[in-house]
Amino acid sequence: MLEQKLSLVSEMVHRVMRWFSRHARKNLPWRQTRDPYRIWVSEIMLQQTQAERVVPKYEAFLLQFPDVMSLARAPQAAVIRAWAGLGYNRRALYLWRGAAVVVERHGGVMPRTRDALLALPGVGPYTANAILSFAYHEPVTLVDTNHRRVVQRVFFGQPQRAASAGNQAMETRVVAQLARISAQLSTVRDGHYRFNQALMDIGATICVAVAPKCAVCPLRDICKARPQFEAGTRVKRNVTKSSQGVFAGSNRWYRGKIMTILRAESAVTVVEVGKRLMLDTPRLHAIIESLVRDGLVTRKGTRLTL
């Protein structure tokens, strides 16, 4: 059984690498650099945002803040304004605060150890490993949504349902499989770097969450999920709508509207915001206080600024 698994791992690695040499997304600007600062910026921007939307914002952001020092020295308001259009504005604060940490603790040089990267605001295990892999070419495998999906489908098939009770078992076996893949990649020149990028591309463009393009997938002949898809089998998803969703009228939607107003104006009063958004006073104050707590907005009396 172990020999069969290793054989399948070897075949997967071979196919993924061959596909990547021909079909890599070379138009992504963060693929053209090994600068850890620029890769860090891209990884924070790519959280919950599609690559196509990130590209122009990434390029504009780096024109304004080309290195850690320039970002650390910038006013907070300037960083938040530069983030316009990306959403989830706390990510901008994470970068700005993280830049200050890099300057204060590391002399303006991006750290290259996992523990030091994890100490930066907003940097979790995936982002730390992505910087280690893409900037420093360290032999680490990545575990994000795309990697999980592809490995799950190829080696274990389409799960029957995405219920939370089965998530831990799924995660454990996927991570174990990635460990086997990592061992195989250690014998390939720059293997981890190329495999991590390749699996990202396959998951983002072919092995997508809904309606995967199995016919053009380089792993189609060895994928356990392909027959299930062809038979019409799909995961039964348990979907819970959040009260903080992105739908018009939600608190998150109003937070975004307030941030848009403040980006355009140097200061505005609470009363003026309430009039423009036609919000009742209790809800308006609750939303503003949430922005203040997150450090996105400054309130002095009735006056709001970034």
N, C-alpha and C positions, 0 to 999 in steps of 0.2 A: 504493500500500500504506500509506504513512504517513497519507494523508488518511483511509483507511478506519479505521486504528487510532485516529486522533483522533476520528473520528465515533463509534466504539464507546465510547471513553473519555467523550465528552460525554454519550452516552446513559446510560452507567452512572452517572455523577455525578448526572444529573438524576433517575434512578429511585431511587437511594439516598437522595438528599436528600428527595424527595417521601415515600418510605416512612418516613423518620425523623421527619418532621413529624407523622406520624399514630401511629407505633408505638414511639417511643423508650421505653426502660425508665426511666420517671420515678421509680420507687420506690427507686432506688439513691441513698443519701444523699450519696455523693461527687459526684453529678451536681448537687447543690444548692449547691455551694460553688466558689469560685475560690481558696480559701486554699491556697497551695502546700504547707504543712505537712500539711494534711488529705488532700490529693491524694497526697502522698508516702506517707503512712501507708496509704492505700487501695491504692496500686499495689504496695507491699511485701506487704500482706496477700493481694492477689489473685494473687500468684505461686503457681501450682500449687494454688490453692484456688478453688472455685466461689463465685460472687458471693452466692448464697443463704446459704452458710455464713458468709461474711465480714460481712454486714450487721450482725447483732447484736454480733459481736466488735468491729467497727469503732466502733460507737456506744458500747459500754462502755469501750473503750480511750480514746476521746477524752474521755469523762467524767472518767477518771482522769488523763489527760495531755492537756489541751486545747490545749497549744502546745509549741513547741520547748523553751522554757526549762523547763517543768515536766517534760518527758521527760528532758532532760539532767541535771536535778538529782535525779531519782528513783534509788533504789537499783537496781542491776542485778536483784536478786532480785524486786523488785516488778514490773519490766517483764516478766520471764520468767513470773511468775505470771499477769499480765494476758493473756499470750499463750496460755494454756491452751485447748486445743481446736482450735487452728489448725495444729499440726504444724510441722515444719521450724523448730525453735526458734532456729536461727542468724539467722533473719530478724528476730527480736526484738532480738538483739544488734546487728545491722546498724543498726536504727533508733536504738537507744540510743546506740551509738557515733557514728552520723551526727549525732544531735542535739548531742552534745558538740562535734563539728567545726563545726557551724553556729554554735554559741555562741562558740567560741574564735576562729574565723577570720572570721565574718561578723556578729558582734554580735547573734546570735539571729535574724537575718533570713535566710530561705531564699534561696539564690542563684538568679539567673535566667539564668545562662549555662550552656551545655552542659558546658563543661570543668569548671566549679565543681561542677555536679551530679554529674558522673562521678567526682569526687574523693571523694564520700561513700561510706562502706562499703556494699556491696551494691547500689549503683546502677550499672546497665549502660546501654548505648545506648537500649534500649527505654524503661526507666523514666525516664531523663533526658528523652527526647523526649516522653513522656507528661506529665510535669510541665510542660514548656514549652508543650505544646499545651493541656492542660486547665486549668492555672492561669494561664498568661500569654498564652494564645491566639496563640502564635507559629506561623508558617506552616510547620509540619513535618508530614510524614506518618509514621504509625507502621507498624512492621513486626513484628507478633507472629504467633502461630499462627493466630488468626482472620483477620487481614488477608491473610496468605499464602494460606490455604486458599481464601478467596473469590476473590482475584485469579487464582490458579492455575486454578481451575475455570472462571471466566467467560471468561478470555482464551485459555487453553491447553488446557482440558479436563482430565479426570482422568488423572493420570500412570499409566503402565503398572505401575510398581512403586515402592516407597519405598526402594529400595536406596541406600546411601550414595554409590555412585559417581555417581548422577545428581543428588544433592542440590544440588551447587554450581551446576550448570547451571540447575536449577529456580530456585534462589535468585536467580541473576543476572538472569534474565528477569523474575521477579516484581518485584524491586527496580527494574528499568528501567521496568516498567509503572507502578509506583507513582510514579516520577518524572514520567511523562507525566500521571498523574492530578493530581499536585501542581501542575503548571503550569496545569492546567485550573481547579483550586480557587483559584488566586491571584486569579481574576476574580470569585469568589463571596464575598459578605459573610460573614465568619466561617466560610469554607468548610472550612478544614482542621479546625477544632475539631469542627464538626458531622459532617463526613465520617468522621473518626477514630472518633467515638462510634457513628455509624451502622453502619459496617462491623464494629465490635466486636459490636454487637447482632445483626446478621445472622449473623455467624459463630458466635455463642454460642447463638442460638435457632432458626435456620433452616438455615443451611449448615453443619451440624454434621459432625463427622468421620465418623460412621457413620449411615447412613439419613437423609440430608438431606431436608428437607421441601420438595422442589422445587415442589410444587403451589402453595404459598403464597409463594414467593420472588419479590420484586419484579424479580429479574434473570433469571427463568426463560426468557424469550423470547430472550435474547441470550447465554445461558450455553452454552459449548461442552461442558460436562460433563453437562448434563441428558440429552441423548440416550443417553449412555453409561450413566447410572444407570438410565434407563428400559429399556435393553437388558440390564441386569443386570451391567454391567461394574463391577468393584471393584478397588481397589489391592491388590496382593499385598504384604503387609507382612512384613518380616523382624523378628521379635520376639525380643529377647534378654533373658532374665530376669536381673536383677541380684542378686548375692548380698546386696546391701544393700536389697532390695526392702521393700515395706510389709507383707509377709506375716507372719503370726504365727510367732514363732520366729526371725525374722531379727535381725541386730544392730540394725537401725534400730528394730525393734519393741521390743527390750529397752531401747534408749536412751530411747524414749518412756515406758516403764514406770518407769525410774529417775527421769526428770524428774517424772512424776506423783507418785511417792513424796516427792520433795524439795519439790514445791509444797505438799504437805499438811503437811509436818513441817519444823521449823526446821533439824534436823540428824539424820543417821542414819549408822550405821557401815557399813563395807563388808561386814562379816560379816552384818549384819541384812539388807542388800539381797540378798546371795547366798542367804540362807535363804528370803526371800520369793519370789524369782524362781526358786529351785532351779537356779541356774547353777553350773557347775563353776568352780573358782577361776581358772584361766588365762583363760577367756573373760570372766568377770566383770571381771577387772582390765583386760583389753584394751578392753572397752566403756567402763569408767569412765575410762581414760586418754584415750580418744577424746573423751569429753565434756569432760575437763579441757583438752585441747589446743584444743578449739573455744571455750573460755572460758565454757561453760555451767555447769560445776560446779567448785567449789573443794574441794580435798582437803588436809586437814591431818592427817597420820598416817593413822589409819583412819577419820577423821570426814569426812563429805561434807556440803556445804551448797551452796546456790545462790550 
